[in-house]
Amino acid sequence: MLFELSAKIVEIQVDSFFIGFSSGEDNELYFVILRDEFYIKEALPNVKSVYWEIDDQSWGEYGEIKEVT
């Protein structure tokens, strides 16, 4: 699956290992990536420990990320 989003807003929360991209103030379209708390101490995480979500939880899962540019 290829997903393209022109993000106007980028939010980074270092403490919770979260990065989010949004299309605008209404968050109509968004893409978030966050780490599973169990694996936070790993410098290079196992891909299965990274959760991603697009627009709502029905389009999210652990792992299966190949590239973010």
Contact map, one row per residue, 1 for C-alpha under 8 A:
111000000000000000000000000000000000000000000000000000000000000000000
111100000000000000000000000000000000000000000000000000000000000000000
111110000000000000000000000000000000000000000000000000000000000000000
011111000000000000000000000000000000000000000000000000000000000000000
001111100000000000000110000011000000000000000000000000000000000000000
000111110000000000000110000000000000000000000000000000000000000000000
000011111100000000001111000001000000000000000000000000000000000000000
000001111100000000001111000000000000000000000000000000000000000000000
000000111110000000001111100000000000000000000000000000000000000000000
000000111111000000111100000000000000000000000000000000000000000000000
000000001111100001111000000000000000000000000000000000000000000000000
000000000111110011110000000000000000000000000000000000000000000000000
000000000011111111100000000000000000000000000000000000000000000000000
000000000001111111000000000000000000000000000000000000000000000000000
000000000000111111000000000000000000000000000000000000000000000000000
000000000000111111000000000000000110000000000000000000000000000000000
000000000001111111100000000000000110000100000000000000000000000000000
000000000011111111110000000000011110000000000000000000000000000000000
000000000111100011111000000000011100000000000000000000000000000000000
000000000111000001111100000001111000000000000000000000000000000000000
000000111110000000111110000001110000000000000000000000000000000000000
000011111100000000011111101111100000000000000000000000000000000000000
000011111000000000001111111111000000000000000000000000000000000000000
000000111000000000000111111110000000000000000000000000000000000000000
000000001000000000000111111100000000000000000000000000000000000000000
000000000000000000000011111100000000000000000000000000000000000000000
000000000000000000000111111111000000000000000000000000000000000000000
000000000000000000000111111111000000000000000000000000100000000000000
000010000000000000000111001111100000000000000000000001100000000000000
000010100000000000011110001111110000000000000000000001100000000000000
000000000000000000011100000011111000000000000000000111100000000000000
000000000000000001111000000001111100000000000000000111000000000000000
000000000000000001110000000000111110000000000000011110000000000000000
000000000000000111100000000000011111000000000000011100000000000000000
000000000000000111000000000000001111101100000000111000000000000000000
000000000000000000000000000000000111111100000000111000000000000000000
000000000000000000000000000000000011111100000000000000000000000000000
000000000000000000000000000000000001111110000000000000000000000000000
000000000000000000000000000000000011111111001000100000000000000000000
000000000000000010000000000000000011111111101000000000000000000000000
000000000000000000000000000000000000011111100000000000000000000000000
000000000000000000000000000000000000001111111000000000000000000000000
000000000000000000000000000000000000000111111000000000000000000000000
000000000000000000000000000000000000000001111100000000000000000000000
000000000000000000000000000000000000001101111110110000000000000000000
000000000000000000000000000000000000000000011111110000000000000000000
000000000000000000000000000000000000000000001111110000000000011110000
000000000000000000000000000000000000000000000111111000000000011100000
000000000000000000000000000000000011001000001111111000000000011000000
000000000000000000000000000000001111000000001111111100000000011000000
000000000000000000000000000000001111000000000001111110000001111000000
000000000000000000000000000000111100000000000000011111000001111000000
000000000000000000000000000000111000000000000000001111111011100000000
000000000000000000000000000011110000000000000000000111111011000000000
000000000000000000000000000111100000000000000000000011111010000000000
000000000000000000000000000000000000000000000000000011111111000000000
000000000000000000000000000000000000000000000000000011111111000000000
000000000000000000000000000000000000000000000000000000011111000000000
000000000000000000000000000000000000000000000000000011111111100000000
000000000000000000000000000000000000000000000000001111011111110000000
000000000000000000000000000000000000000000000000001110000011111000000
000000000000000000000000000000000000000000000011111100000001111100000
000000000000000000000000000000000000000000000011111100000000111110000
000000000000000000000000000000000000000000000011000000000000011111000
000000000000000000000000000000000000000000000010000000000000001111110
000000000000000000000000000000000000000000000000000000000000000111110
000000000000000000000000000000000000000000000000000000000000000011111
000000000000000000000000000000000000000000000000000000000000000011111
000000000000000000000000000000000000000000000000000000000000000000111
